[in-house]
Amino acid sequence: MRALVILSLLGCALAQNKTFSWDGQGQPSKNDTSENVCQTDAASCGCCLMQQQMKRMEMFFNMSLHEIQSGLERAHSILNNIRASRSAFSVALTDAPLCVGPYRSDSVVKYGSVFINLGDGYSSSTGAFVAPRSGVYNLALTAYSDAGAPGARLAACARLRVNGRTLATLNENNLQDQEDSVSAVLAVQLYAGDAVDVLLPTGCFLCDDNSHYNTFTGFLLYTTD
């Protein structure tokens, strides 16, 4: 019976990966520093094994929870970055019948009807859109005018600019049409702080009403910073 108990205790110790060393006096001394106190008899062996398994499960749970929290923080960071980088605007010349120009000098067109201004990059007081972040932007411009009578000169023209440099020139200047429009769509690299506006050249004029024939639109495709 005594031998059976000793074998049981030995099996319990081996199952718990316990290690022993000899103190030189014929008695084993345990190197295990665990605080487990359920090692006094064979009946406690199952308790010891269960306690160890619970510790392993607790460790695994804590590690899993830490990984989930880290992943959630990364997801929040990415989402906040996406929200911060959103930029889009779409504006029209006016909501009421109005013609601007012709002027004696080139003038910046100030679009007064704002459909969307996500990120507040467009200013109706200056007529310019200032890029909040470096990236590739889609820009679209439509210029429309009405000569007022058949045979009168139609001069629907505009210039899309970045920092005062012309990107595209829209021009419909003739005597054949009473009304006409011209459009341009571009994908361009802009850097944070770049100003995009529309210039009305000397002698040209644009006409609009609540049908919104004259529009200026831009939005960020993706960032490059």
DABELRA-V712876 format. One record per pair of residues at least 4 apart in sequence whose ideal C-beta (glycine too) atoms are under 6 Angstrom apart, sorted by the first residue. I is the first residue (numbers start at 1). J is the second residue. D is the distance in Angstrom with one decimal. If there is no record, write none. Layout:
I:J:D / I:J:D
//
This chain:
5:42:5.6 / 8:42:3.9 / 9:42:5.9 / 12:45:3.4 / 13:18:4.3 / 16:48:5.8 / 16:52:5.9 / 18:32:5.0 / 19:31:5.0 / 20:28:4.2 / 20:30:5.9 / 21:31:5.8 / 23:27:5.7 / 23:29:4.7 / 36:48:5.7 / 36:51:6.0 / 38:44:4.1 / 38:47:4.3 / 38:48:4.6 / 39:48:6.0 / 40:44:5.7 / 44:48:6.0 / 85:133:5.5 / 85:223:5.3 / 86:118:5.5 / 86:119:5.8 / 87:119:4.1 / 87:121:5.4 / 87:132:5.4 / 87:220:4.3 / 88:116:6.0 / 88:118:4.4 / 88:219:3.7 / 89:117:4.9 / 89:121:5.8 / 89:122:4.0 / 89:129:5.7 / 89:218:5.7 / 90:115:4.3 / 90:116:5.1 / 90:217:4.3 / 91:111:3.8 / 91:114:5.1 / 91:216:5.2 / 92:113:4.1 / 92:212:3.8 / 92:215:5.1 / 93:111:5.5 / 93:208:3.9 / 93:214:3.9 / 94:98:4.4 / 94:112:5.4 / 94:113:5.9 / 94:208:5.0 / 95:113:4.9 / 95:210:5.2 / 97:209:4.4 / 98:208:6.0 / 99:205:5.5 / 99:207:4.1 / 100:206:5.4 / 101:200:5.3 / 101:204:5.6 / 101:205:3.5 / 102:203:4.8 / 102:204:5.9 / 102:205:4.7 / 103:107:4.9 / 105:202:5.8 / 106:199:5.4 / 106:201:5.5 / 106:202:5.8 / 107:200:5.0 / 108:127:4.5 / 108:197:5.2 / 109:127:5.6 / 109:198:4.4 / 109:200:5.2 / 110:127:3.9 / 111:216:5.4 / 112:124:5.8 / 117:122:5.1 / 119:132:5.5 / 121:129:5.1 / 121:130:5.6 / 121:132:5.6 / 122:129:4.5 / 123:128:5.9 / 127:197:5.2 / 128:195:4.6 / 128:197:4.2 / 129:196:4.6 / 129:218:5.7 / 130:195:5.3 / 131:190:4.1 / 131:192:5.9 / 131:194:4.6 / 133:192:5.4 / 133:223:5.3 / 133:225:6.0 / 134:191:4.6 / 134:192:5.1 / 134:224:5.2 / 134:225:4.2 / 135:220:5.2 / 135:222:5.7 / 135:223:4.1 / 135:224:5.0 / 136:187:6.0 / 136:189:5.8 / 136:221:4.6 / 136:222:5.8 / 137:188:5.8 / 137:190:5.0 / 137:218:5.6 / 137:220:5.6 / 138:187:5.5 / 138:219:5.6 / 138:221:5.7 / 139:186:5.0 / 139:218:4.6 / 140:185:4.6 / 140:217:4.5 / 141:160:5.0 / 141:184:5.3 / 141:216:5.5 / 142:181:5.9 / 142:183:4.4 / 142:215:5.0 / 143:156:5.0 / 143:158:4.2 / 143:170:4.8 / 143:182:5.5 / 143:206:5.9 / 144:156:5.9 / 144:181:3.9 / 144:213:3.5 / 144:214:5.2 / 145:154:5.9 / 145:156:3.4 / 145:205:5.8 / 145:206:5.3 / 145:207:5.1 / 146:179:4.3 / 146:207:4.5 / 147:152:3.9 / 147:154:4.2 / 147:178:4.9 / 148:152:5.4 / 150:178:5.4 / 153:175:5.7 / 154:174:5.8 / 154:177:5.1 / 154:180:5.9 / 155:173:4.8 / 155:203:6.0 / 155:204:4.5 / 155:205:5.8 / 156:172:4.3 / 156:180:5.8 / 157:171:4.4 / 157:173:5.8 / 157:201:5.6 / 157:204:4.1 / 158:170:4.9 / 158:198:5.3 / 158:200:6.0 / 159:166:4.9 / 159:169:5.2 / 159:199:4.3 / 160:167:4.8 / 160:168:4.6 / 160:198:6.0 / 161:166:5.4 / 161:197:5.6 / 161:199:5.6 / 162:167:5.7 / 162:194:5.6 / 162:196:5.3 / 163:194:5.8 / 163:195:5.7 / 168:184:4.4 / 170:182:4.4 / 170:184:5.6 / 172:180:4.8 / 172:182:4.7 / 190:194:4.4 / 198:216:5.7 / 200:204:5.5 / 206:214:5.2 / 208:213:5.3 / 208:214:4.7
//
